[in-house]
Amino acid sequence: MSPHEVAAEQARRAALRARFPATNFATFRDRPARQWHVPGLLPVGAQVSLVAGAGAGKSNLALDLALHISQGLPWAGLAPAYDPLYSEDYAPSVLYVDMENGPDDLEERRGALRAAEGVDPERFIHQWMPDLPGLDTAAGARALTDMLDGWFIAEGDLLVLDSLQRLTEGPEDKGDTMRAYYRHTAAMLRRRGITVLRTDNTGKDESRGARGSRAKQDDVDIEWSLRRTSSGLTLRPTKNRTGVAPLAVEADMGTLPDGRPVVTGYRCAQAKTDVTIIEREPRDALLIALADDVSAPRSGSGLTAHLGWGKGRTARERTQGLLDTLAAEGLAENRGEGKHPRWYVTAAGKDAAAEVRERDEAEA
């Protein structure tokens, strides 16, 4: 090859490397601790599916979640956990694509939910029956990209798709439909760092997750299976990449003018313990699986936790393993320093901030 040809080939390859850069793992190591819109339920940047039978209340739950998140409010008693560098009044923007609810149902639900009272229409953007091609097509992905850009939905914000089966064109029982959805839309949303909450229907066997192709589970980080109970809802993870545990949620009820019952808000049974995790350094502390009833103080590690245990053995073992991991991290970082561990977990009735101040003063 002539010098001119060599230079041209080098330039071509440099352009290709710029188009397909190698992963810089240092950027992953420097990332802050995992952030949560709702601890133990909805991680920031994750793709999450909420599946339930018809009429179980998934749209109402998704709407209430979206209203709280757009205002930076705790949902069901579970306070958001964002980057400590964010301002105290930080709240993500939410784009809610609603292909399910009729105008009357939507207005009744929105009007009944307490969180709707202070909503900012510039931060909670509701799209009712938008003219979107299927998101399993290139045209649908382009249209959704335009919608996201038009409303400045970016990294850390939330997109709600209610519901997935109304937003795809291919057959619901064919894996190719979901593979096309991932290729055109889900991969784009993941690259942008946008949190996705999508609703879907279960089939006849609710334990098998979303109706149709099992490929619906492939691209999500968490799939929550929702069931109604006498006092509210239960949420059980049927696909789980983040170590979340089942949640029990109680519904606050009111009545419509015609006397029909309506949900006005939710309370998480786990939140009764009012567990507060104080991070003196950014860390992923919110891995602890909370359920109900039993206090479990850990001795000899400097980590004290007031936690609830679930009835299932798996939840118990998961919680114990997470506690052991946190205790080991605290000991490893503080061994030989003569200081308290960096983790402080306090229970109901405790002034967590005052506790940390007192310990810091004792160390000084």
N, C-alpha and C positions, 0 to 999 in steps of 0.2 A: 504493500500500500504506500502511496505517496504521502509526504507530510501533510498535504492538504486533506487527503482522505482520512488519515489518522485523526486529525483535529476535528473533522466533521463527525466521525464515529464517536469520539470522546464527548462531543457536545450533545449528540443524540442520546447517549447513555446517561449523561448528567441530567438531561431533561426528563428521561424516564425515571431516574431515581428521585427527582424532585416531585414527580407525579405520584410515585409510590414510595414515600419515605419509610425507613425502618423505624420500628417502635423504639422510643426513648423511654426505657423503664425508669429512669430517674424521675420523670414526671409523675409516675405512679407512686413512687416512694414519698414524694413531697406533697401528695394530696392530703387534704385535711381528713379528719375522722369521718366515717360515714354519717351523712346527714339524713334527717327524717322529717317529712311533712307531718307524719303521725308515727311516733315511736312504736316499733313492733308491728306496724301495719303497712305503711307506705313509705319506702325509702326514696330519697331524692335521686332522680336520674334513672330509676328502675322502671321496668315495664311489668305491670301488675294486672291480673285478670280477676274480676269479681263475678263468680258464676252462681246462679240460683235458678230454681224453678220459676215459672211464670207467677207473678203476683206475690213473690216472697219479700219484695221491698228493696231490691238492689238499686233501682233508679233513685229512690228516695234517699238511700244511704249514700250513693255517689253524689247526689246533689248537696246533701248536708256536708259531706266531706269537702267538696269544692268550695262551698260558701265559707266554711271556717278557714280553709287554707288560704283563700284569697285575702283574708283579713289578718292572717298571722295569729289566729286564735287557737287555743287548745281544743282538740276535738274529743268529746266524751271524757274530758278530764286528762287527756294525754297531750302534754305541751310539745310543740315542735322543737326540733333540735337542729339548728342551722349553724353554719360556720360562725365561731365566736367573733370573727372580725366584722360580721354584719351588724348594722345598727339594730337597736332594740325593737324598733317599730318595723323591721323588715317583714315583708309579706310577698310571696311569689304572685305572679299573674296566673290566671286560670282561664283556659279556653275550653268551654263545654260544648261539644257537638252532640246535639240532642236529636236522635232519629226515632225516639220511642214515644214520647209523651204528647198527648193532645193538649191544646191550649187550656181547656178547663182543668184537666188534671195538673198541668204544670203550675197554673196560677194558684190552685188550692194548696199544692205541696209547698211551693215557694212562700206563699203567704203564711202558712202555718209554722214553718221552721223559724225558730228564734234567730238563727244566724243570718237570715235574710234582711234583718232590720237595718244593719249598718253597712251593707255591701256597697262597694265602689264599682260603678258600671265600667270604669276604665281598667279595673283590675280583674273583675269577674265578667268575662265576655261570654255570653250565652248565644250559641248559634242554633236556632230552631229550624230543623228540616232544611239545611243548606243544600244547594244543588251541587253535590260532589259526585264525580264518577267513583267507581269502586276503588277502594284503597289497595286492592290487589292488582291494580293496573298502573302503568306509568302516568297516564292522564290524571288519575286520582291522586297519586303522590304529588304531582306538580301542583294541582289545585290546593291540596292541603298545605304544601310549602308556601304558596301565595297567601293563604289564610294566616298561617303562623307569622309570616313576615309582615303582613298588613297590620296585625295586632301586636307586634313586637314580642311574640312569645319566644323565649330564648332559654339558654341553659338554666336549669334549676326551676323553671316554671312547670306548670301541670297542664296536660291535655287529657280531657275525659272523652272517651268514645262510647256513647250510649245509643245503640249497642253495636258490637262488632258485626253480628250477622246482617245488620241493616247497612253496613258500610263496605261490604265486599260483594263482588258480582259472581264469583265462581261458586260451584256447588259446595254446600256447607260440609258435606261428608267426604270431600276429596282433599287429601293432603296437599295437592298442588295449589289449591286456593290459598292456604296459609303460607306455603313456601313463597308464593308470588307476593303475598302481603308483606312478608318479611323483606324480600328482595327490594321491593319498591318503596315501602313506607317505614316499617319498623326499624330497619337498619339506618335510615336517614334520621329518624327520631333519636335513636341511640347515639349516633354521631353528634347530634346537636345537644345532647345532655338533657333532653326534655323528659320529665316524668310522664308516664302514660298509665292511666287507669281506664281499663275497658271492661264493659259489662258483657255478659253472655248468658245464654240459657243452658241449663243442664238437660240431659236426656231423661229417659225413664229411670235409669239407675243413677241417682245423684252422686253416689260415691265415685263414679267414673269421671267426674268433672264436667267440662263443657260438652254440650251436644255436638255431634258430628265427628270430624276427624280428630284423632289424638294429636295431630300435628299442632293443634291450637295451644298445647302446652309447651311446645318446643322453644318458642322465642321469649317466654315470660320468665321473670325472676321469681315471682310468687303467683300462684293461683289460689285465691281464696274461695272456698265453698261456703255459701251463706245458707243458713236454715233459720226459719222462724221458731221461736219458743213461746211459752205462755207469757213471758215478761219482756221479750225483745228478740235478740238474734244471737246466733253463735256463728263464729267465723273459724273455719278449719283450713289450714294450708294443705292443699293436695299437690302442689308443686312448690318447692321451697329451696332457694339457693342462699338464703340469708340467715337461717337459724331462727326464724320467727316461731312463736308458739300459738296455739289456739286462743281466741279471744271470746269472752262472753260480754255481750252488749245489751244493756237494758234500754228500752224505749220509753221516753216521756210522752204521754198521750194527752191530747186535747180533743175538742169537738169542733166541727164545722157549724156554721149557722143552721144547717138543716139537721143537726144532731149526730151526724156520722162521725166516728172516731178518726183522728188523724195524728200522725207522729209530729211532735214539736221539737224533738231533740233526742240525743242519745247519751248514755252514761256507761262507761266501761267498768265492769266488775273489778278488773285488775287495778283501776285507778283509785279504788277505795283505800288502798294502803298508802297512797300519797308518797310513793317512793321518789326521792329526789337524788339524782346523781350529779355530783359536782365534779367538773373536770378542771384541774389546775393546769393541765396542758391538753391541747386538742387530741382526743383519742376516740376510738370507737367503743364507748362504754355502753351503748344501748343495745347490747347483744343479750342482755339478761332476759330470760323467758319468765314472764310473770303470769301467775294464775290466781289462786285464791287461798286464804285461810291460815297457813302455818308460818310463823316467824322462824327464820333460819340464820341466826348469827354465826359468823365464822370466827373462830378464835385462832390466835397465833399468827395471823397474817396482817393485822392492822386494817382489815376490810370487814366492816360490819354491814350486813344487809338485812332489811326487813322485807321478805319476799313472800309471795303466795305460791303454794304448790298446787298444781293441777291434779286431778284424780288419776290421770293416765300415767303409767309407769314411764313411758317415753318422755313426757314433759318433765317428770321428776328428774330423770337421768340427764336430760339436756340442761336443765337449770343447774344441777350440781356440777356438771362439766364446765359450764360457763363461769360459775363462781370460782372453781379451782383455777381456771385459766386467768381470771382477773387477779386472784390472789397471788399466783405465781409471777405475773407481770409486776405487781407492786413490790413483791419481795426482791425480784431480780434488779429492779431499778434503784432500790433503796438499801440494799445490803451493804453494810459498812459505812453508811452515811450518818447514822444516828438520827434520822428524821422519820416523820410519819410517812406512810405511803402516799402517793399522789392521788389515790382514789378515796373518796368519802361517800358512802351511801347512807342516807339517813331516812328514818321512818316517819310515819305520821306524827304530827305535833312537834316536830323538831324544826328549829330555825337553822336551816342548812348553811346559809351564808354566815351567820354568827358563829356557828361551829367551826367553819373553816378559818375565820378570822382569829378565833381564839387559839386554834392549833398553830397557825402561822406565827402569832405573837409568841407562843411558847417556844417555837423553834428559833426565833430571832436571837 
